[in-house]
Amino acid sequence: MKLTRVVRVSVLAIGLALGALAVAPAMAAPRPVVVLDKTEPDGFDPMFASSNVNIMLSIHETLFRLDNDGKVVPAVAESIKQLDPLNWEIKIRPGLVFHNDEPINADAVVFTFDRATKLFAAGQGDLNFALGALRYDHMEKVDDLTVKLVMKFPDPIITSHMVNPELSILPPKYYGEHTLEEVAFAPVGAGGYKFVSYKPGEGTVLKAFDKYRLGKPPVDDVIIRAVPEVATRINELKAGTADLMVGVPADLKADLESSGVNVIVAPSYRRLFINIKQGRNPALADVAVRQAMNYAVNCDEINEALFSGMAKCAIDLVNSPNNDPNLQPYPYDPEKAKSLLDAAGWVPGADGIREKDGVRLSFDFDTTKGSYLSDAEVAQVMVDYWKEVGIEIKDLRTISAEVSSQMRAKQGAGFRDLMNSSSGPDYTCQGDLLLVQKDSGSNRMSWSDDKFEAMFKAFSEEFDQAKWPAMCNAAQAYVAEQAPVVWLFTEPTLYGVSKRLDYQPRPDGRFYLNLVLKGVSE
């Protein structure tokens, strides 16, 4: 098959509520580093905002976090100790403060977890994923720098679930005295960068926090601006008005480099796939239809044509090193796809589109443009592949990253039949499997399978690590067979970086500005 390229509310700038930050004179420091993002932020409250995780990770800090090598390390927490299967003691680092100088202590940690519990119970916030992963009952204070986390279920990978930005530790006085609306665009956190201001169209201004637990970040001033169009982001890098963008299209790499911009190609744990929504179109409840959709797609051809072979086609349910290397992706086999559909009772109609009981095998498909590498182009190619085996996409719709984020909320309640999506790493097999666990906020296709749920429950509560590899591989193999998504690939991440910026990419593709920005020069 020959591939063809086809080609919230406005707010005024809000200063930090507890006082404006002084900006150093232009002659005293290099000009701010300008980072280009895809969408305007929908707020900076980590329990509500879902479309601007990279900003959140820079302003706020969690009990544990991921370092640049993908290891879970203590952050606000100093240590953790299991007391019994359901109780954990967490020590907090002494001497830490928030951006407004409130102390980071047990009261702050208890306040944060209580706030999350109350919001989640009230159906507020974007907490489905975080509280679906970390199934805790409550947090209680032991002393000023010690808390006890009481779990609902045993959890051998508890620290990996505390890296989620939704559970960033918050100053209780500030967040207790201000409304949700007041803090949305005036955050106070404990991360490497303090919030200065935000104005739609002009960006979010951040300032390095000199009392940060790891020391003041090497880059003082950062502006994160929303530029939806990939072409515009590319042009800004070329013109020197921006310093960093993520997601340089593979076919523009050479052109960008010829203009004097560095393009860093980094390995990625970002897994791309097409969500197959359950509960909307009865045809998609049939595993044979889902398998046929996988067999119909030539992932290797897409990889070569659109990514110059830089992607890795795989059943990428679980990231390395926990993935099963013997688990092979669905081969491109349109005849197999046709035979599966034939056996399921879907027969070709006069125009080649299959029918069953007078109903066409026809779906709605949403794709973003610029959220992932060549996402809109990949979607169009897949429409053509599926048509060849008799599956019709009656409406291929391009949506913005902001709309995509809204549709992904509440386990993908806004999804139509098919939607391109991705999942980052959890760095554990159990965490990666949350992608398809029925109660997880990551399971946005609403897939639910009793056999898998029993496997997952046993695995997630198993503390004997010697048993983990076999349990992990068995779960991967079963999910691969059931095809709750159309598997694609782990994409490479291409960063456009100005010559003046020293940048270290992370395998999860996230910014953590204090960790990835290593320096700037004129």
Buried (B, 14 or more C-beta within 10 A) or exposed (E): EEBEEBEEEEBEBBBBBBEEBEBEEEEEBBEBBBBBBBBBBBBBBBBBBBBBBBBBBBBBBBBBBBEEEBEBEBBBBBEBEBEEEBBBBBBBBEEBBBBBEBBBBBBBBBBBBBBBBEBBEEEEBBBBBBBBBBBBEEBBBEEEBBBBBEBEEBBBBBBBBBBBBBBBBBBBBBBEEBEBEBBBBBBBBBBBBBBBBBBBEEBBBBBBBEBBBEEEBEBBBBBBBBBBEBEEBBBBBBEBEBBBBBBBBBBBBEBBEEEEBBBBBBBBBBBBBBBBBBEBBEBBEBBBBBBBBBBBBBBBBBBBBBBBEBBBBBBBBBBBEBBBEEBEBBEBBBEBBBBBBBEBEBEBBEEEBBBBEEEBBBBBBBBBBBBBBBBBBBBBBBBBBBBEBBBBBEEBEBBBBBBBBBBBBEBBEBBBBBBBBBBBBBBBBBBBBBBBBBBBBBBBBBBBBEEBBEBBEEBBEBEEEEEBEEBBBEBBBBBBEBBBBBBBBBBBBBBBBBEBBEBEBBBBBBBBBBBBBEEBEE
